[in-house]
Amino acid sequence: MKALRFHAARDLRIEDVAAPDRKPPPGQVLVRNRFVGICGTDLHEYAYGPIFIPTTPHPFTGAQGPQILGHEFGGVVTAIGEGVSSVKPGDRVSVQPLIMPRAGDYYADRGLFHLSPQLALAGLSWAWGGMAEEAMLHEYNVQRIPDALSDEEAALVEPAAVAVYSCDRGGVGAGSAVLVTGAGPIGLLTLIAARAAGATTLFLSDINDARLAFARSILPDIVVLNPQRDDVGSRVRAATEGGAGCDVALECVGNEHALKACLDAVRKQGVVVQTGLHPHDNPLDWFQVTFKDVDLRGAWAYPTHYWPRVIRMIASGILPASKIVTARIRLDDAVAEGFEALLDPSGRHIKILIDLAA
């Protein structure tokens, strides 16, 4: 079958690889992939990797490069292994890509599967991924989707789950004033998720004016800020009750200046959530953390049980995730029209989906 595999930084290849076994092992499911999103993690692997892709066998899955990429995807079940009962051949599914022990470590035993130290991901540290015609997965990795959810939207459940979890970690609720830093796919989905959670005053900060304009085309009433021109903290305080600042600040870039802006903009006893992955240490002003009495929280991935909830949110229209999609391309064109296009500093594209049927 055709697959896009990572070999090294700037070395992605469309290759013919052996297809998965037609008869899945017990507890596993064979999926014909339909759409897959190119994630920021995939971009980092392409530009600078290997980062998460193991160069020696993964301690839990045994996977190592070359790696089929893609962890934001969905498809159709074509075969099931013995003991599988939640899906059947012909079911349309969204893939929850986290792979880990289901018992036997501290976090798995408590249902906190996403925190397992042996965590792996389909498309990064598992033999299969979404940027191929087919994938073999565990039953717990697939969630049947309703007719109201499109094949495209099935591939957007994964990044939307990141966004919903970030809002949950921040305690975003009805009437909240929320700052999101970063107008990339996760930042925009987090903005949409915050509105779905009831936030009424939304601020978005980014240095790319094209992305800020795109965000306003989705949510026209948001306040957009460019930190190269605007004092983010001052603007947020000026537009919030009592000049106090926002209730929740969600950092979705992994940039030290963005995190500092979040701390500056959030009100006393507010919450700052770090969602983006920082590439190095960040010298945060810890006096302000203490003086403002804020909560500073991380948001790593998502609990795996989020899938049905996020599917309902997208299918109902309350979380219109497909609004962030700016292009749909073929697998053969994924490097030039996908990865390279997303690395273009102009920021013309936000989320690009690969259509495996094209």
N, C-alpha and C positions, 0 to 999 in steps of 0.2 A: 504494500500500500504506500501511498505518497505521504510524506511527513516532513515538517520543517524541524531540523535538529540544530541545536547549539553545539559547536565544536570548540570555539574560543571567542574572545572578544572580536567583534566585527567579522565573525566567521559563522554565519548561519547558512545551512544548505538544505535545499529541497532534495530529498533522497527517497529512493524506493527501499523500504524496510519490510521485514517480515510482519505480516498481520498477526494480531492476537489469535490464539486458539479459538476455533469455532465453538468449542465446548468449554464454557467457563468452569474454573475450579469451584468447589463448594463455597457458597457465600459470596460469589463474585458475579458481575454483570458485564455483558458485552454491549457497548454503546456505539452506534453509528453517529459520529459527531456532525453537528449541523452548523452552528455559529460559535466562534471563539473570539474573545476580545484580546487586544494587545494591552497588557498591563504595564504600569510604570516599573514594576519589578522586572518584567521581561526586557524593557528598554535598558535598565541598568545592567542586566546580564549581557545584553548585546554590546553595550558601549564599554563596559568595564570588567565583565565577568571573567572567570566564574566567581560568583558571590555566594548564592545559595545552592547552586548546582554543585554536588559533591564531586571531588576529584579522586576520592577513594570511596569504596562502597559505603553507602549510607548505613548507619548502625541498625536501623530498623528494617528498611526496605531492600537494602543491598544495591540500590540504584547508583549509577555514576555516569558521567558524560561519556559519549555524546548523548544529549538529552532532547527528547521531544518537548518543545515548549507548549505553553498554554494551560492556564488554570482557571480561566473564566469561560466556561463553555456549557453547552447542553447538547442534547441529541435525542436519538430514539433507541430504545432497548431492542436488541436483536436476538439475544439469547441470555439465559440465566442459569446459574449453577445450582446444584443441590442445596436445598434449605432456604433459598431466596423466596420470600413471600410478599414483599411490599410492592414489587413491580413485576411486570410480565412483558414478553415480547410485544412490540407495538406501542408501548407507553412512551410518551414524550417526557423527558426528564431534564432537570437542571442539576448540574454537578456541584456538590460541596467537596472541594478538592483536598481537604485536610485528611491525612492518613497517619494513624498513630496506634499504639496499643489501646485496646478497648477496656483493659483491666490490667492490674498488676503494677501500676506506678501511682504515686501519690495523687496526681491530678486526674488521671483517667478514672481512678476509683471514686472520684468525687464529681464525675461528669464534666470536668473542665478539660475536655480533650484538646482544646486549642493551646493549652499551656503545657502539654506533655514535653518533656525534654527530648523525647525521641520523635518529635513531630517531623513528618515529611509532607510534601505536596505533590499531587498529580501535576505534571508539567514542569516540575523543578527537581524533584528527588524521588520519582516513581518511574517505572519503566514506560509509562504511557502518559500522554498529554492531549490537550485539545487541538493542537495544530497538526492534526493527522486525520486520516479518514475514520479511524476507529480508536477506541480506548477500552481497556479492561479495568474495571473498578470494583471496589467492595460495594456490597449492597448499601451500606450506610453512607456511601458517597453520592447516591442518586436519589432524587426526590421527584416524584411524579408531579407534573404541572397540569393545571386546569386548562380548558379550552380558551379561557379568557387571556391566557398568557401566550404571547407569540414565541416562536423559535428564537428570534432576536433577543427578546426580553429574558429568555431562559439563560442566556450568556451574560446578562447584566445583574443577575441575582448576587453573584459573588462580590463585585465591588459595591453594590448597594448594601450588602450585609455589613461591610466595613463601615460604611457611612452611618447606618442605623445604630451600630454598636458604639460608634464614637459619640453620637447624640445621647445614647443611653448612659454612657459613662459620665457625660457632662450633666445629666439630669435635665436636659432640655424639655420644657413643658409648655403648657398653654400660657401665652403672654410673655415668654422669655425674649430677652434681647440677646442676640447671638452674633459673634464675630467668627468668620471662617477665614483663615489665611491660606491662600493657594487656590487658583481657579482652574486646576487640572481636573481630571475625571473624578477623583475622590473628593476634592474640595467642592465641586459642583453638586455631586450626589449628596454630600453632607449638608450642603445648603438646602437642597430639596428635602432631605430627610428632616432637617430642623423645622422647616415649614410644615411638613406633615405631622410633626410632633406638637405643633401648636405655637411655635415661635412667631411673634408678630413684628419684631424689628430685626432685620437681617443686614449685616455688614459683610462685605467681601473685599479682601485685600489681595492684590497681586501686582507685579511690576509689568505685566503684559496687558496693554490696553485692548488688544484684540480679544483676549479671553474675557476681560471684564465686560466688553460690549456683548459678547456671546452670552454671558451670564445674565445680563439685563434683558436679552431677548427671551430668556426662559422665565425669569422672575423680574418683571419690570420695576417693582417697587423697592428693590434692594438698594442699599447705599454702597456704591463701589469706591474703593480707595486705592490709589497707587502710592506706595510708600516712598517712591522716588520724588513725588511731589507733595504728598499729604502726610501730616503728622497723624498717624493712625489713632493713637491713644487720645489725642485732643479732639479729633473729629468724632470718635465714638462717644466720648464723655459729653460732648456738646449736644448729641442727639439722643441721649438717654435720660431717664427720669432722675431729677436732682443733680444732673451732671456727674453721676456716680460711675458710670461705665457699664459695660455689658454684663449680663449674668453669667454667660458661658463664652469662652473663647476656645475654638477648635483649630489646632495647628495641623494643617494637612499638607505641608510641604516637606518638612524635614530640614528646615533652614533656621539657623540660630537667630537671625534678625526677625524672622516671623514669630518665633517663640517669645522673643523679648517684647515684640509688639503686642502679643496676646497678654502677657503679664502686665504691661502698661495699661492696656485697654479694659481689662476686667475690673469689676468693682471689688471693693473689700468683701471678703467672704464669698467671692465668686469662684468659679471652677475653670481651670485651664486643662484641656485634654490634648495630649501629644499623640497624634495619629500618624503623621509622617515619620519615616525612618531617618534619623540623623546619621550622617556618615562619619562623624567624629564628635569629640566632647564639646559641650556647649557651656560657655562661662555665663550662666544665668545669674541675675542679681538676686541672691538669696536673702539679702536684707528685705527687699520688697516682697518676696514670698512670705516672710514672717510678718512684716509690718502690715501688709494688706490682709493677712489671715486667710490666704487663699488655699484651695485644694488644687494640687497639681497631680494629674492622673495620666497614666498611659492607657492606650487602647490598642491591644495587639489582636489583629485579625477580627475574630468574632466567635462566640459560642456556636458550636455546630448545630444546635437545636434552633437557630434563627431561621433556617431555610423556609419552613412553611409560613412563618410570619412575614418574611420579606416578600415571598411569592404573593401572598394575599395583598400586601401593600401595593406592589406593582400592578397586579391584575385589576385591582379596584380603581386604579388611576390616582390614588393619593400620593404615590411616589412614581412619577412619570420618568423612569430611568432612561428610556429610549431617547429623550430630548437631548442627551449629551452626545449622541452618536453623530459624527460628522462625515463618516465615509464607510462604505462596505466594499471590500476588495476580494480578489481571488487568492488562494494559497500561493499560487505561482508568483504573484506580485507582492507577497508579504514583505519582503526586505525593502525594496525600493519605494513602494507606495504605502507601506505600513510603518516599519521601524524607522526608516530614514525620514519619512514625512513627519512622524511624531517628534523626532529629534530636531526638527527645523525650529530655530529660535523664534521665528515669527509667531509661533503658536497658532497657526491656522487651523490645525486639527486638535480635537479634544479626545474623543474615543473612536477608534477604528475597529470595526468588526471584520473578521475573515469569514467569508461564506464558503463552507466546505463543499457545498453542492454546486458552486458556480464553476 
